[in-house]
Amino acid sequence: MPTILVADDDANIRELVCLFLRNDGFETAEAADGKEALAVYASTHVDLVVLDIMMPIMDGWTLCKELRRANPDLPLLMLTARGETWEKVKGFELGTDDYLTKPFDPLELTVRVRALLKRYKIGSTQTIHFGNVILDRQTYKVMRGTESFTLPLKEFELLYKLAGTPGQVYTREQLIDQIWGIDYAGDDRTIDVHIKRLRERFATTSDFKIETVRGLGYRLEVYE
């Protein structure tokens, strides 16, 4: 089973989170601060990290940044007492995948953990199938039903990124860095232009939608 690292300076919170995760079949590891979490991560196979923001020695912001630097594909779930929009934006910009505010329902946490692990598995494949659309990164082909076509490279990469982790919010800055590169000197509004083009190309598709998350960025939602 996957191993979940829980980093929180509150021992009661760690105990509660680990209890529910283990009851749901997961293995768990614990850390009381960001520095300890990095040490545990370096010595243990970890599939996902649940991390608090306010921790001593190394806070969750720094931990998130360091973990993302070490492994760009490691699923991260921020668990914090804070819920202001700017903090969510900062968390997403640093690389967190999801956000849960204390007090929380432990059952919701386990559901979110399972969803993140599922997204990671989808995102790590070379072929993504969602709705009636298939994206093949090896050939850069798009299959929609019986139709096969190609997209401009950046549009394909943008759609592949969003579809690889359905439901995850990406800020414009994240998408620019991950698709255009950190040295890109253009306007980040280019993301809006490419999103508009993708929406127009798939306007007749009813089983997925690229949604705007006000104040945060974009996400792709798949409708079963």
C-alpha positions as CSV (number, residue, x, y, z in Angstrom):
1,M,0.0,0.0,0.0
2,P,1.1,3.6,-0.5
3,T,3.0,5.4,2.3
4,I,1.7,8.8,3.4
5,L,4.1,11.2,5.3
6,V,2.2,13.4,7.8
7,A,4.1,16.5,8.8
8,D,2.5,18.5,11.6
9,D,3.8,19.9,14.9
10,D,0.6,19.0,16.7
11,A,1.1,15.4,17.9
12,N,-2.7,14.9,18.3
13,I,-3.4,15.9,14.7
14,R,-0.6,13.6,13.5
15,E,-2.1,10.7,15.6
16,L,-5.6,11.4,14.3
17,V,-4.6,11.7,10.6
18,C,-2.4,8.6,10.8
19,L,-5.1,6.6,12.5
20,F,-7.6,7.3,9.8
21,L,-5.1,6.7,7.0
22,R,-4.0,3.4,8.5
23,N,-7.7,2.4,8.9
24,D,-8.1,3.1,5.2
25,G,-5.2,0.7,4.4
26,F,-2.3,3.2,4.0
27,E,1.1,3.0,5.6
28,T,2.1,6.1,7.5
29,A,5.3,8.0,8.5
30,E,5.4,11.1,10.8
31,A,7.4,14.3,11.2
32,A,7.0,17.2,13.7
33,D,8.5,19.9,11.5
34,G,9.7,20.5,8.0
35,K,13.3,19.6,8.6
36,E,12.4,16.3,10.1
37,A,9.9,15.7,7.2
38,L,12.8,16.1,4.6
39,A,14.9,13.6,6.6
40,V,12.1,11.1,6.6
41,Y,11.4,11.6,2.9
42,A,15.1,11.1,2.1
43,S,15.2,7.7,4.0
44,T,11.7,6.4,3.3
45,H,9.7,5.6,0.2
46,V,6.9,8.2,0.3
47,D,3.9,8.3,-2.1
48,L,2.2,11.4,-0.8
49,V,2.8,14.1,1.9
50,V,0.2,15.8,4.1
51,L,1.8,18.9,5.5
52,D,0.9,21.7,7.9
53,I,1.9,25.3,7.2
54,M,2.7,26.6,10.7
55,M,5.6,24.3,11.9
56,P,8.8,25.2,13.8
57,I,12.3,25.0,12.3
58,M,11.0,24.7,8.8
59,D,7.5,25.8,7.9
60,G,5.1,24.2,5.4
61,W,5.8,26.8,2.7
62,T,9.5,26.0,2.7
63,L,8.9,22.2,3.0
64,C,6.5,22.4,0.0
65,K,9.1,24.2,-2.0
66,E,11.9,21.7,-1.1
67,L,9.7,18.6,-1.7
68,R,8.6,20.0,-5.1
69,R,12.2,20.7,-6.0
70,A,13.2,17.1,-5.0
71,N,10.3,15.5,-6.8
72,P,8.1,17.5,-9.1
73,D,5.5,14.7,-9.3
74,L,5.1,14.0,-5.5
75,P,1.5,14.6,-4.5
76,L,1.2,17.3,-1.7
77,L,-1.8,18.0,0.4
78,M,-1.7,21.1,2.7
79,L,-3.5,20.7,6.0
80,T,-3.8,24.0,7.8
81,A,-5.9,26.2,10.1
82,R,-5.6,29.0,7.6
83,G,-8.1,29.3,4.7
84,E,-7.6,32.8,3.2
85,T,-7.5,32.9,-0.6
86,W,-4.0,34.4,-0.8
87,E,-2.7,31.6,1.2
88,K,-4.3,29.0,-1.1
89,V,-2.8,30.9,-4.1
90,K,0.7,30.9,-2.4
91,G,0.3,27.2,-1.7
92,F,-0.6,26.4,-5.3
93,E,2.2,28.6,-6.6
94,L,4.7,26.7,-4.4
95,G,3.4,23.4,-5.8
96,T,0.8,21.9,-3.5
97,D,-1.9,19.8,-5.2
98,D,-4.7,20.2,-2.8
99,Y,-5.7,22.2,0.3
100,L,-7.8,21.1,3.4
101,T,-8.6,23.6,6.2
102,K,-8.7,22.6,9.9
103,P,-11.0,21.6,11.5
104,F,-11.5,18.9,8.9
105,D,-13.4,15.7,8.5
106,P,-10.9,12.8,8.6
107,L,-13.0,10.9,6.1
108,E,-12.7,13.8,3.6
109,L,-9.0,13.8,4.1
110,T,-8.7,10.1,3.2
111,V,-10.9,10.7,0.1
112,R,-8.7,13.5,-1.0
113,V,-5.6,11.4,-0.5
114,R,-7.0,8.6,-2.6
115,A,-8.0,11.2,-5.3
116,L,-4.5,12.7,-5.4
117,L,-2.9,9.3,-5.7
118,K,-5.2,8.5,-8.5
119,R,-4.4,11.8,-10.3
120,Y,-0.7,11.1,-9.8
121,K,-1.0,7.7,-11.4
122,I,-2.9,9.2,-14.4
123,G,-0.4,12.1,-14.7
124,S,2.6,9.8,-14.8
125,T,1.4,7.8,-17.9
126,Q,2.2,8.7,-21.5
127,T,-1.4,8.2,-22.6
128,I,-4.3,10.0,-20.9
129,H,-7.9,8.9,-21.5
130,F,-10.7,11.2,-20.3
131,G,-14.2,11.3,-21.6
132,N,-14.1,10.4,-25.3
133,V,-10.6,12.0,-25.7
134,I,-7.2,10.3,-25.7
135,L,-3.9,12.2,-25.5
136,D,-0.8,10.4,-26.6
137,R,2.3,12.2,-25.6
138,Q,4.6,9.9,-27.5
139,T,3.1,10.9,-30.8
140,Y,1.4,14.1,-29.7
141,K,-1.8,12.9,-31.3
142,V,-5.3,13.7,-30.0
143,M,-8.0,11.1,-30.5
144,R,-11.6,12.2,-30.1
145,G,-14.0,9.3,-30.8
146,T,-13.0,8.2,-34.3
147,E,-11.3,11.5,-35.1
148,S,-7.5,11.9,-34.9
149,F,-5.8,15.2,-35.1
150,T,-2.8,17.2,-33.8
151,L,-2.7,20.4,-31.8
152,P,-0.1,23.1,-31.7
153,L,2.6,22.0,-29.3
154,K,1.9,24.4,-26.5
155,E,-1.8,23.7,-26.7
156,F,-1.2,20.0,-26.5
157,E,1.2,20.4,-23.5
158,L,-1.3,22.6,-21.7
159,L,-4.2,20.2,-22.2
160,Y,-2.0,17.3,-21.3
161,K,-1.0,19.0,-18.1
162,L,-4.5,19.8,-17.0
163,A,-6.0,16.5,-18.1
164,G,-3.2,14.5,-16.3
165,T,-4.4,15.7,-12.9
166,P,-8.2,16.4,-13.4
167,G,-9.6,18.6,-10.7
168,Q,-6.3,20.1,-9.7
169,V,-6.0,23.9,-9.8
170,Y,-3.0,25.4,-11.7
171,T,-2.1,29.1,-11.5
172,R,-1.0,30.9,-14.6
173,E,2.5,31.1,-13.1
174,Q,2.7,27.4,-12.6
175,L,1.6,26.7,-16.1
176,I,4.0,29.2,-17.6
177,D,6.9,27.7,-15.6
178,Q,6.1,24.1,-16.4
179,I,5.2,24.4,-20.1
180,W,6.9,27.6,-21.4
181,G,9.9,27.4,-18.9
182,I,11.0,29.6,-16.1
183,D,13.0,31.8,-18.5
184,Y,9.9,32.7,-20.5
185,A,9.8,36.5,-20.7
186,G,6.3,37.0,-22.2
187,D,3.0,37.9,-20.7
188,D,1.4,35.2,-18.5
189,R,-1.9,36.1,-20.2
190,T,-0.7,33.9,-23.0
191,I,-2.2,31.1,-20.8
192,D,-5.7,32.8,-21.2
193,V,-5.3,32.8,-25.0
194,H,-4.3,29.1,-25.2
195,I,-7.2,28.2,-22.8
196,K,-9.6,30.1,-25.0
197,R,-8.4,28.2,-28.1
198,L,-8.7,24.8,-26.4
199,R,-12.2,25.7,-25.2
200,E,-13.1,26.6,-28.8
201,R,-11.6,23.4,-30.2
202,F,-13.5,21.2,-27.8
203,A,-16.7,23.3,-27.6
204,T,-18.9,20.4,-28.7
205,T,-17.4,18.0,-26.1
206,S,-19.7,17.6,-23.1
207,D,-17.8,15.2,-20.9
208,F,-15.0,17.5,-19.8
209,K,-14.6,21.3,-19.3
210,I,-11.7,23.6,-18.6
211,E,-12.9,25.7,-15.7
212,T,-11.7,29.1,-14.5
213,V,-11.2,29.2,-10.7
214,R,-11.6,32.8,-9.8
215,G,-8.5,34.3,-8.1
216,L,-6.5,31.1,-8.5
217,G,-6.2,29.7,-12.1
218,Y,-7.6,26.8,-14.2
219,R,-8.6,23.2,-13.7
220,L,-10.0,20.5,-16.0
221,E,-13.1,18.7,-14.8
222,V,-14.2,15.4,-16.2
223,Y,-17.9,14.6,-16.2
224,E,-18.8,10.9,-16.1
